[in-house]
Amino acid sequence: MEIRLDYGIAQLKKYNEELCGDSVEIINTEDASIVVVSDGLGSGVKANILSRLTVKTAGTMLKMGGDIDEVIETLAHTLPMCRERNLAYSTFTIAHIRNDGRTYLVEYDNPAVFVGKNNRLIQAHQISRVIGDKKIKEYFFQMQDNDWMVIVSDGVLHAGIGNVMNMGWGWERVGKHLEETYSPGKDAAQWAEETKQLCYNLYGEKPGDDATIVVVKARAPRYLTMLIGPPQNKEDDYTVVNKLMNGRGMKIVCGGTTGNIVGRILGREVAVDLSSNFGKIPPIGILPGIDLVTEGAVTLVYALEHLKYGAKLDDLKTRKDGASRLAAALLEADDIHIVVGTAANPALQDVKVPAIYTYKHHVIRDLIATLKEKGKKVTEEYY
């Protein structure tokens, strides 16, 4: 079974420092995701440079197909030791998560990873070995729907020392916090931010160390199939509707004419939802068996704006207009299949129509590129 990953990263920099000494790198390849977290010794600029060097070296080697052992050996031999304190100048945690959920994680001098299923911690299988005089810990486990892991730097565990708690927050207390605050509906970014805020409070709003929280939540893939525009040849009407109805996941139709084609072939009437009328964005349609029916060009342009300029999913989900609903659906989906009809729309030949709307195929191309940039798996076909 394939999984998809939801990431959340939250960081605190040490009080009175301009830069955080911890660094995080996330790399997605065709068959896996790689998460690298590093904590540079000390704080400020020097620590930031050391940790950035670590995550960039590991991330680049793995992305170029380097073996995980080669990466660990390179880092182990490259990272110097502080002779005075007998500490590594930079620590690291690397997680390699395949699309089927098989996970390998290695730690060097970072706090032990938290691995959980639903609202309880689980014990991941761990072994230790030595590479280049440096002791590393390795974990092997399977991530499935509703599984998660949380990687933290030691600044999280130290929160509260000399302030709220004599011994600091500590690994066990952080683990308990994660068990108590887990929710399947809470996204990784929100969970990481909540944990960071509590850490900040424990430090009395003056962090004594850099602190990083990286949340990785696994879930079943969310699929979406979308039909945009009527096909060039009328004989293909049945084909594109069949592809839509047999497609996986949520079903969306963009375009008034397209909605009527789908309704005609399905033998169902398309109704207009006037409550969704908002400013310049036309109202959505209601068609049994279809999750969302929107107008075409105008709605696509506004939905693309939401995606490009970072509209928040929670905000979009509170709005009723078609562009916000379309953008929210696309943001929530992991795998998106788009069937594009290439027939010209006579209504858009009017000189009064803004030029951008006459180039709907450019908007669609931009939409696909934007979705891919956001890590979505997008496939397309044209009729």
C-alpha positions in Angstrom: 0.0 0.0 0.0 1.3 3.4 -1.0 1.4 6.3 1.5 1.6 10.0 1.3 3.5 12.2 3.8 2.4 15.5 5.5 5.3 17.6 6.8 5.5 20.2 9.5 8.6 22.2 10.5 8.7 24.7 13.4 11.8 26.3 14.8 12.9 28.6 17.6 16.3 30.4 17.5 18.2 31.0 20.7 17.3 34.3 22.5 19.3 37.2 21.1 20.5 35.3 18.1 19.6 36.3 14.5 19.9 32.8 13.0 18.7 29.3 14.1 21.6 26.9 14.5 19.5 24.0 13.4 18.7 23.2 9.7 16.2 21.0 7.9 16.1 19.7 4.4 13.3 17.7 2.8 13.9 16.1 -0.6 11.2 14.2 -2.7 12.3 11.7 -5.3 10.1 9.5 -7.5 10.0 6.6 -5.1 10.9 8.1 -1.7 11.1 11.1 0.6 14.3 12.1 2.5 14.3 14.3 5.6 17.5 15.6 7.1 17.7 17.5 10.4 21.0 18.9 11.8 22.0 20.7 14.9 25.1 22.8 14.7 27.3 23.1 17.8 26.6 26.3 19.8 24.2 28.8 18.2 24.1 31.7 15.8 25.8 32.1 12.5 28.6 29.5 13.0 26.1 26.8 14.1 23.8 27.7 11.2 26.6 27.3 8.7 27.7 23.9 10.1 24.1 22.5 10.2 23.4 23.8 6.7 26.6 22.2 5.4 25.4 18.9 6.9 21.9 18.8 5.5 23.0 20.0 2.1 25.8 17.4 1.9 23.5 14.6 3.0 20.5 15.8 0.9 22.5 16.2 -2.3 24.3 12.9 -2.0 21.0 11.0 -1.4 19.2 12.9 -4.2 22.1 12.0 -6.6 21.6 8.3 -5.7 24.3 7.9 -3.1 24.1 4.9 -0.8 23.0 5.8 2.7 26.1 4.2 4.1 28.3 6.4 1.9 26.4 9.4 3.1 26.9 8.5 6.8 30.5 7.7 6.3 31.1 11.0 4.5 29.4 12.9 7.2 31.1 10.9 10.0 34.6 11.6 8.5 33.8 15.2 7.4 32.3 16.6 10.6 35.0 17.6 13.1 34.9 17.1 16.8 35.2 19.9 19.4 38.3 18.9 21.4 37.4 21.0 24.4 33.9 19.6 24.8 34.4 16.3 23.0 31.2 17.0 21.0 30.5 16.8 17.3 30.4 20.2 15.6 27.2 19.1 13.9 24.7 16.3 14.6 22.2 14.8 12.2 19.1 12.7 11.8 18.3 11.3 8.3 15.0 9.6 7.5 14.5 7.8 4.2 10.8 6.9 3.6 9.8 4.9 0.6 6.4 5.4 -1.1 5.3 2.0 0.2 6.1 3.1 3.8 9.3 1.3 4.4 11.4 3.6 6.6 15.1 3.7 7.5 16.2 6.3 10.0 19.7 7.1 11.3 20.7 9.3 14.2 24.1 10.7 15.2 24.1 12.5 18.5 20.5 13.8 18.1 17.7 13.0 20.5 15.9 9.7 19.8 13.1 10.0 17.2 9.5 9.7 18.4 7.5 7.1 16.4 3.7 6.8 16.9 0.5 5.3 15.6 -2.6 7.3 16.3 -2.3 8.6 19.9 0.4 6.3 21.2 4.1 6.0 20.9 5.5 2.7 19.5 9.0 1.2 19.9 10.8 1.2 16.6 13.5 -1.5 16.0 16.9 0.0 16.7 20.5 -1.1 16.2 23.8 0.7 16.9 27.0 0.6 15.0 30.2 2.6 14.7 31.3 4.4 11.5 34.6 6.3 11.5 34.8 6.3 15.3 31.3 7.8 15.5 28.4 5.8 17.1 25.2 5.9 15.1 21.7 4.6 15.8 19.6 3.1 13.1 15.9 2.4 13.0 13.8 0.2 10.6 10.1 0.4 10.6 7.0 0.5 8.4 4.9 3.7 8.1 1.2 3.2 7.4 -2.0 5.3 7.4 -2.2 7.3 10.7 1.5 6.6 11.6 3.8 9.5 12.4 7.3 10.4 13.5 8.6 13.5 15.2 12.3 14.5 15.0 13.5 17.1 17.5 16.8 18.9 18.3 18.0 18.8 21.9 16.8 22.4 22.4 13.3 21.0 22.6 14.2 18.5 25.4 16.1 21.3 27.3 13.1 23.6 27.4 12.2 24.7 30.9 15.6 24.1 32.5 16.1 26.7 35.3 12.6 28.1 34.6 9.5 26.0 34.7 11.2 22.6 35.2 14.4 21.8 37.0 15.4 19.0 34.6 13.8 20.5 31.4 10.9 19.1 29.3 12.7 15.8 28.7 12.1 13.0 26.2 9.4 11.3 28.2 7.4 14.4 28.7 7.7 15.5 25.1 6.5 12.0 24.1 3.5 12.3 26.5 2.7 15.6 25.0 2.7 14.1 21.5 0.4 11.3 22.5 -2.0 13.7 24.1 -2.1 16.2 21.2 -2.2 13.9 18.3 -5.3 14.2 16.1 -5.9 12.5 12.7 -7.5 15.8 11.5 -4.6 18.0 12.6 -2.1 18.6 9.9 1.6 18.2 10.5 2.4 22.0 10.3 -0.3 22.8 12.9 1.0 20.1 15.2 4.6 21.2 14.9 3.6 24.9 15.5 1.6 23.9 18.7 4.6 22.0 20.0 7.0 24.9 19.3 4.7 27.3 21.1 4.6 25.2 24.2 8.4 24.9 24.0 8.6 28.7 23.7 6.4 29.1 26.8 8.5 26.6 28.8 11.6 28.7 28.0 9.8 31.8 29.5 9.7 33.3 25.9 13.5 33.5 26.0 14.8 30.2 24.4 18.1 29.1 25.9 18.9 27.0 22.8 17.9 26.6 19.2 14.9 24.2 19.0 13.5 22.4 16.0 10.4 20.2 15.6 9.9 18.2 12.4 6.6 16.3 12.2 6.0 13.6 9.5 2.5 12.2 9.3 1.7 9.3 7.0 -1.8 8.7 5.4 -3.5 7.0 2.5 -3.2 9.0 -0.8 -6.0 11.4 -1.6 -7.0 11.2 -5.3 -8.8 13.8 -7.5 -10.0 13.6 -11.1 -10.9 16.8 -12.9 -12.4 17.5 -16.3 -11.8 20.9 -17.7 -13.6 22.0 -20.9 -15.4 20.1 -23.6 -13.4 17.9 -26.1 -12.6 19.2 -29.5 -14.6 16.4 -31.1 -18.2 15.9 -30.0 -17.7 12.2 -30.5 -15.3 12.2 -27.5 -18.0 13.5 -25.0 -18.8 10.1 -23.8 -15.1 9.2 -23.5 -14.1 12.1 -21.3 -17.2 11.7 -19.0 -16.4 8.0 -18.7 -12.8 8.9 -17.7 -14.1 11.3 -15.1 -16.6 8.9 -13.6 -14.1 6.0 -13.6 -11.3 8.2 -12.2 -10.1 7.9 -8.6 -11.2 10.0 -5.7 -12.9 13.4 -5.8 -14.6 14.4 -9.1 -14.5 18.0 -10.3 -15.9 19.5 -13.5 -14.7 23.0 -14.6 -16.8 24.9 -17.2 -20.5 25.5 -17.7 -20.6 23.8 -21.1 -18.6 20.9 -19.7 -21.0 20.5 -16.8 -23.9 20.4 -19.2 -22.1 17.6 -21.3 -21.6 15.6 -18.1 -25.2 16.1 -17.0 -26.5 15.1 -20.4 -24.5 11.9 -20.6 -25.3 11.0 -17.0 -29.0 11.9 -17.5 -29.0 14.4 -14.7 -29.9 18.1 -14.4 -27.3 20.7 -13.4 -28.6 23.1 -10.8 -27.0 26.5 -9.9 -26.1 27.2 -6.3 -26.8 30.9 -6.0 -25.5 31.0 -2.4 -21.9 30.5 -3.8 -22.1 33.7 -5.9 -19.2 35.9 -4.8 -18.0 39.1 -6.5 -16.5 38.3 -9.9 -16.5 34.6 -9.4 -19.5 32.8 -11.0 -21.6 30.5 -8.8 -21.0 26.8 -8.7 -23.3 24.1 -10.1 -24.8 21.1 -8.4 -24.7 17.8 -10.2 -25.4 14.4 -8.4 -22.4 12.2 -8.6 -20.0 15.1 -9.0 -18.2 16.6 -6.0 -17.7 20.1 -7.5 -18.9 21.8 -10.6 -17.5 25.3 -11.3 -17.5 27.8 -14.2 -14.3 27.5 -16.3 -11.9 30.3 -17.2 -12.6 32.9 -14.5 -12.8 30.4 -11.7 -9.5 28.7 -12.8 -7.7 32.1 -12.8 -8.8 32.9 -9.3 -8.1 29.4 -8.0 -4.6 29.6 -9.5 -4.1 32.9 -7.7 -5.0 31.2 -4.4 -2.5 28.5 -5.0 0.3 30.8 -6.2 0.1 33.3 -3.4 -0.1 30.8 -0.6 -3.8 31.0 0.6 -4.2 28.8 3.7 -6.2 25.6 3.3 -8.2 26.3 6.5 -9.2 29.7 5.2 -10.2 28.4 1.8 -12.4 25.7 3.3 -14.5 28.3 5.1 -15.4 30.1 1.8 -18.3 29.1 -0.5 -17.1 30.5 -3.8 -16.1 28.1 -6.6 -12.4 29.3 -6.8 -11.8 28.8 -3.1 -13.5 25.4 -3.1 -11.4 24.3 -6.2 -8.2 25.6 -4.7 -8.9 23.8 -1.4 -9.7 20.5 -3.2 -6.5 20.7 -5.2 -4.4 21.5 -2.1 -5.9 18.5 -0.2 -5.3 16.1 -3.0 -2.0 14.1 -3.5 -2.6 12.5 -6.9 -4.4 14.6 -9.5 -5.5 13.5 -12.9 -6.7 16.2 -15.3 -8.6 15.5 -18.5 -8.5 18.7 -20.7 -10.9 19.3 -23.4 -9.4 21.5 -26.2 -12.5 22.8 -27.9 -12.5 26.6 -28.4 -15.2 28.5 -26.3 -17.1 30.9 -28.6 -18.1 32.9 -25.5 -14.5 33.9 -24.9 -14.1 35.5 -28.4 -15.9 38.6 -27.2 -13.6 41.6 -27.2 -15.0 42.7 -23.8 -13.6 39.6 -22.2 -10.2 40.2 -20.5 -7.4 38.7 -22.6 -6.2 36.3 -19.9 -9.4 34.4 -20.0 -9.0 33.7 -23.7 -5.8 31.8 -23.0 -7.3 29.2 -20.7 -4.8 26.6 -21.9 -2.0 28.8 -20.6 -3.8 29.0 -17.3 -4.2 25.2 -17.2 -0.5 24.8 -18.0 0.4 27.2 -15.2 -2.0 25.4 -12.8 -0.3 22.1 -13.5 3.2 23.5 -13.0 2.1 25.2 -9.7 0.6 21.9 -8.4 3.8 20.0 -9.2 5.8 22.6 -7.4 3.7 21.9 -4.4 4.7 18.3 -4.5 1.5 17.0 -6.1 1.6 14.1 -8.5 -0.2 15.4 -11.6 -1.1 13.5 -14.8 -2.9 14.9 -17.7 -4.5 14.0 -21.1 -6.0 16.1 -23.8 -9.0 15.6 -26.1 
